[in-house]
Amino acid sequence: MAGARPTLLFAHGMYMNARSWEPWVELARAAGFDPLVPSWPYHDGEPAELRRHIDPQLGRLTFGRVVRHYTNVIGTLAEPPLVIGHSVGGLVVQRLLNGGLVKAGVSISSAPPRGFVSLDPHFFRANLPHVNPLAGNRPVIMTPKRFHYTFGNTMSREASDRAFEQYVVPESRNVPRSTLTRSGKIDFRRDHGPLLFIVGDADHLCPLRTVARNAMAYRRSPSPARLRAFTGRSHLICTQEGWEEVADAAFAFLRTSVS
């Protein structure tokens, strides 16, 4: 990677902020990238403090606004970046590639775009509370017990609780709700930069089969997407034990994409 170091934009997912990418940042620099790690609106700060003091505007945050937030960040750069996103951030990667705003992307445990329905019972149990129409615009307050089921089901409860304390923030129900609208739509036939999907085979929140269908939907695109599954990984694939292997796979794909 001669010359300037390519900018690598990181997009976190729900219940997380930029802090969740901290393990990856030093490794990204060592791999030759210039990491850029913004938080979503109303997500910036220490997770423990955000749990104690919830921004009154958080409940109105939508997926469309999250995408615009990253689009505005990209607009400040001299050239299109590379991008890695996790969960809803993985769907952000798809949207940014769909719009020709980034050179290449890695979508990890991607939330499904509009039109994708999973019949996996874990998917329903893990996702239904986030989109509950009876809860209005009240932010979702994640609990350690629920976090263990939805994010860290392959981890010990002790390890999951440590991750909860370190990373988890309150979230807007209108982010996942609005992925079901036009803002969550992907044109799978449109040409795009290289795209790799990564997923854990034990993910409750975004099951392997659903992510595989998402990747397969690009088969009629001039640039079909690739898929790589990791054994024994949960939705917390980016920070649980063995995350370095996932990061190395993502960085290797992106290096190949810009070489």
LINZIJO-V480217 format. One record per pair of residues at least 4 apart in sequence whose C-alpha atoms are under 6 Angstrom apart, sorted by sequence separation. I is the first residue (numbers start at 0). J is the second residue. D is the distance in whole Angstrom. If there is no record, write none. Layout:
# LINZIJO-V480217
i:I j:J d:D
i:I j:J d:D
This chain:
# LINZIJO-V480217
i:23 j:27 d:6
i:28 j:32 d:5
i:38 j:42 d:6
i:49 j:53 d:6
i:84 j:88 d:4
i:85 j:89 d:5
i:93 j:97 d:6
i:96 j:100 d:6
i:111 j:115 d:6
i:121 j:125 d:6
i:122 j:126 d:6
i:123 j:127 d:6
i:142 j:146 d:6
i:146 j:150 d:5
i:147 j:151 d:5
i:148 j:152 d:5
i:162 j:166 d:6
i:163 j:167 d:5
i:173 j:177 d:6
i:178 j:182 d:6
i:179 j:183 d:6
i:202 j:206 d:5
i:232 j:236 d:6
i:235 j:239 d:6
i:238 j:242 d:5
i:247 j:251 d:6
i:11 j:16 d:6
i:27 j:32 d:5
i:28 j:33 d:6
i:38 j:43 d:5
i:84 j:89 d:4
i:95 j:100 d:5
i:96 j:101 d:6
i:147 j:152 d:5
i:178 j:183 d:4
i:218 j:223 d:5
i:237 j:242 d:5
i:217 j:223 d:5
i:200 j:207 d:5
i:217 j:224 d:6
i:84 j:92 d:6
i:151 j:159 d:6
i:214 j:224 d:6
i:147 j:159 d:6
i:41 j:57 d:6
i:89 j:106 d:4
i:143 j:160 d:6
i:89 j:107 d:6
i:17 j:36 d:6
i:90 j:109 d:6
i:17 j:37 d:6
i:81 j:101 d:6
i:89 j:109 d:4
i:90 j:110 d:6
i:17 j:38 d:5
i:79 j:100 d:6
i:80 j:101 d:5
i:81 j:102 d:5
i:83 j:104 d:6
i:16 j:38 d:5
i:79 j:101 d:5
i:80 j:102 d:6
i:81 j:103 d:5
i:82 j:104 d:5
i:83 j:105 d:5
i:84 j:106 d:5
i:85 j:107 d:5
i:86 j:108 d:5
i:79 j:102 d:6
i:81 j:104 d:6
i:84 j:107 d:6
i:85 j:108 d:6
i:86 j:109 d:4
i:87 j:110 d:5
i:86 j:110 d:5
i:125 j:149 d:5
i:6 j:32 d:6
i:7 j:33 d:6
i:8 j:34 d:6
i:16 j:42 d:6
i:5 j:32 d:5
i:6 j:33 d:5
i:7 j:34 d:5
i:8 j:35 d:5
i:9 j:36 d:5
i:4 j:32 d:5
i:5 j:33 d:6
i:6 j:34 d:6
i:7 j:35 d:6
i:4 j:33 d:6
i:140 j:169 d:5
i:195 j:224 d:6
i:197 j:226 d:6
i:199 j:228 d:6
i:139 j:169 d:6
i:187 j:217 d:5
i:190 j:220 d:6
i:194 j:224 d:5
i:195 j:225 d:5
i:196 j:226 d:5
i:197 j:227 d:5
i:198 j:228 d:5
i:199 j:229 d:5
i:200 j:230 d:5
i:201 j:231 d:6
i:139 j:170 d:5
i:188 j:219 d:6
i:189 j:220 d:6
i:190 j:221 d:5
i:195 j:226 d:6
i:197 j:228 d:6
i:201 j:232 d:6
i:202 j:233 d:4
i:138 j:170 d:5
i:188 j:220 d:4
i:201 j:233 d:5
i:202 j:234 d:5
i:138 j:171 d:5
i:199 j:232 d:4
i:199 j:233 d:5
i:130 j:172 d:6
i:129 j:172 d:5
i:130 j:176 d:6
i:149 j:203 d:6
i:149 j:204 d:6
i:113 j:179 d:5
i:113 j:183 d:5
i:112 j:183 d:5
i:113 j:184 d:5
i:112 j:184 d:6
i:7 j:80 d:6
i:9 j:82 d:6
i:11 j:84 d:6
i:12 j:85 d:5
i:6 j:80 d:5
i:7 j:81 d:5
i:8 j:82 d:5
i:9 j:83 d:5
i:10 j:84 d:4
i:11 j:85 d:5
i:12 j:86 d:5
i:7 j:82 d:5
i:9 j:84 d:6
i:12 j:87 d:5
i:12 j:88 d:5
i:11 j:88 d:5
i:10 j:88 d:5
i:58 j:136 d:5
i:58 j:137 d:6
i:125 j:204 d:5
i:58 j:138 d:5
i:153 j:233 d:6
i:122 j:203 d:6
i:121 j:203 d:5
i:122 j:204 d:5
i:151 j:233 d:6
i:150 j:234 d:5
i:151 j:235 d:6
i:150 j:235 d:5
i:103 j:192 d:5
i:105 j:194 d:6
i:107 j:196 d:6
i:102 j:192 d:5
i:103 j:193 d:5
i:104 j:194 d:5
i:105 j:195 d:5
i:106 j:196 d:5
i:107 j:197 d:5
i:108 j:198 d:5
i:103 j:194 d:6
i:105 j:196 d:6
i:107 j:198 d:6
i:96 j:191 d:6
i:108 j:205 d:6
i:60 j:171 d:6
i:61 j:173 d:5
i:62 j:174 d:4
i:58 j:171 d:5
i:61 j:174 d:4
i:57 j:171 d:6
i:62 j:177 d:6
i:50 j:168 d:6
i:50 j:169 d:6
i:63 j:182 d:5
i:46 j:166 d:6
i:46 j:167 d:6
i:46 j:168 d:5
i:19 j:166 d:6
i:15 j:166 d:6
i:15 j:167 d:5
i:14 j:167 d:5
i:15 j:168 d:6
i:14 j:168 d:5
i:14 j:169 d:6
i:14 j:170 d:5
